[in-house]
Amino acid sequence: METLSLRTLNYSDYPHRTYDKIRYRDTDRQEHVNNSVFSTFFETGRVEFMVNPELPIAEPNCSFVIASIKMDFIQEINWPGLIEIGTGVTKIGNSSIVIVQGLYQDNRLVGAAESVIVQVSGDTKKSYPLSNHAKQVLSQYFMK
């Protein structure tokens, strides 16, 4: 992960925060949440952050795709309960951004991720530059 140590962050350190409900079906034979569901929780935070109708950042006929994701499974997640999902930006490029995320259950860090997200054109399926407006909106979510 980047030089930012995600393991030292609290949920309140993230500029974008949301949550998801842990479902019974998320558990596996070991009676904890299956590791594949961590990805779903990260997706919830990523989508609520990237696809905000009040602050649209994608250019017309463009969308965002994951170019890279690294996940750390730090502790078990147990049912029932909620997962708090923190998301922040660490880098804004020409057509890409790097975001970091933390998953928290009962104020415990249970997972962390770093993703590279690229804006792509719906026509060419290739990277497409972020607008100045998008960069301005995204800069509001820089990790401090």
C-alpha positions as CSV (number, residue, x, y, z in Angstrom):
1,M,0.0,0.0,0.0
2,E,1.1,3.6,-0.3
3,T,3.1,5.3,2.4
4,L,-0.1,6.0,4.3
5,S,-0.4,3.3,7.0
6,L,-4.0,2.2,6.7
7,R,-3.7,0.1,9.9
8,T,-3.3,3.3,12.0
9,L,-6.4,5.0,10.7
10,N,-9.7,5.3,12.5
11,Y,-13.1,5.3,10.8
12,S,-13.4,9.0,11.5
13,D,-10.1,9.7,9.7
14,Y,-11.8,9.0,6.3
15,P,-13.5,11.9,4.5
16,H,-16.2,9.7,3.1
17,R,-18.1,7.3,5.4
18,T,-20.9,4.9,5.0
19,Y,-22.0,1.5,6.2
20,D,-23.4,-1.8,5.1
21,K,-25.4,-4.5,7.0
22,I,-23.9,-7.9,7.6
23,R,-26.2,-10.6,6.3
24,Y,-26.4,-14.1,7.7
25,R,-25.8,-15.4,4.2
26,D,-22.4,-13.6,4.3
27,T,-21.1,-16.2,6.8
28,D,-19.3,-19.4,5.9
29,R,-18.7,-22.8,7.6
30,Q,-16.3,-21.1,10.1
31,E,-19.2,-18.9,11.2
32,H,-17.5,-15.7,10.2
33,V,-18.0,-13.5,7.1
34,N,-16.4,-15.1,4.1
35,N,-13.4,-13.3,2.7
36,S,-15.1,-12.7,-0.7
37,V,-17.7,-10.5,1.1
38,F,-15.0,-8.1,2.1
39,S,-14.8,-7.1,-1.6
40,T,-18.6,-6.4,-1.5
41,F,-18.2,-4.1,1.5
42,F,-15.4,-2.2,-0.3
43,E,-17.6,-2.0,-3.3
44,T,-20.4,-0.4,-1.3
45,G,-18.1,2.3,-0.1
46,R,-16.5,2.8,-3.5
47,V,-19.8,3.1,-5.4
48,E,-21.4,5.4,-2.9
49,F,-18.3,7.6,-3.2
50,M,-17.8,7.5,-7.0
51,V,-21.4,7.5,-8.1
52,N,-22.9,10.4,-6.2
53,P,-25.8,12.0,-8.2
54,E,-25.3,15.2,-6.2
55,L,-21.6,15.4,-7.2
56,P,-21.2,13.6,-10.5
57,I,-17.6,13.2,-11.5
58,A,-17.7,10.8,-14.6
59,E,-17.7,12.5,-17.9
60,P,-20.7,11.8,-20.2
61,N,-20.5,8.3,-21.8
62,C,-17.7,7.4,-19.4
63,S,-17.6,5.1,-16.4
64,F,-15.1,4.0,-13.7
65,V,-13.3,0.6,-13.7
66,I,-11.0,-0.9,-11.2
67,A,-7.5,-1.3,-12.6
68,S,-5.9,-2.6,-9.4
69,I,-7.0,-3.5,-5.9
70,K,-5.1,-4.7,-2.9
71,M,-7.0,-6.0,0.1
72,D,-5.7,-6.8,3.6
73,F,-7.8,-9.1,5.7
74,I,-7.0,-7.9,9.2
75,Q,-9.6,-9.5,11.5
76,E,-12.7,-11.6,11.2
77,I,-16.1,-10.0,10.7
78,N,-18.9,-11.6,12.6
79,W,-22.7,-11.7,12.1
80,P,-24.9,-9.9,13.1
81,G,-23.9,-6.3,12.9
82,L,-22.9,-3.4,10.7
83,I,-19.7,-2.7,8.8
84,E,-18.6,0.9,8.7
85,I,-16.7,1.8,5.5
86,G,-14.3,4.7,5.2
87,T,-13.0,5.9,1.8
88,G,-10.5,8.6,0.9
89,V,-8.3,9.7,-2.1
90,T,-4.5,9.6,-2.0
91,K,-3.7,10.4,-5.6
92,I,-5.4,12.0,-8.6
93,G,-3.9,11.3,-12.0
94,N,-4.8,12.2,-15.5
95,S,-7.5,9.6,-15.9
96,S,-7.1,7.7,-12.7
97,I,-7.4,8.0,-8.9
98,V,-6.0,6.0,-6.0
99,I,-8.4,5.5,-3.2
100,V,-7.9,3.8,0.2
101,Q,-10.6,2.2,2.3
102,G,-11.0,0.8,5.8
103,L,-13.7,-1.6,7.1
104,Y,-14.6,-1.3,10.8
105,Q,-16.8,-3.5,13.0
106,D,-17.4,-2.3,16.5
107,N,-14.6,0.3,16.1
108,R,-12.1,-2.4,15.1
109,L,-10.3,-2.3,11.8
110,V,-11.1,-5.5,10.1
111,G,-10.0,-4.8,6.5
112,A,-8.2,-2.3,4.4
113,A,-7.9,-1.8,0.6
114,E,-6.1,0.4,-1.9
115,S,-7.6,0.7,-5.4
116,V,-6.6,2.3,-8.6
117,I,-9.8,3.5,-10.4
118,V,-9.7,4.6,-14.1
119,Q,-12.2,6.6,-16.0
120,V,-12.9,4.9,-19.4
121,S,-14.8,6.0,-22.5
122,G,-17.9,4.0,-23.3
123,D,-17.0,4.3,-27.0
124,T,-13.3,3.4,-27.0
125,K,-13.1,1.4,-23.8
126,K,-9.8,3.2,-23.1
127,S,-8.9,5.6,-20.4
128,Y,-10.4,9.1,-20.6
129,P,-9.1,12.2,-18.8
130,L,-10.7,13.4,-15.7
131,S,-12.3,16.8,-16.0
132,N,-11.1,19.7,-13.9
133,H,-14.5,19.6,-12.2
134,A,-13.9,15.9,-11.3
135,K,-10.4,16.6,-10.0
136,Q,-11.8,19.5,-7.9
137,V,-14.6,17.3,-6.4
138,L,-12.2,14.4,-5.8
139,S,-9.6,16.7,-4.1
140,Q,-12.2,17.4,-1.3
141,Y,-11.7,13.7,-0.3
142,F,-7.9,13.7,0.1
143,M,-6.7,11.9,3.1
144,K,-5.1,14.2,5.6
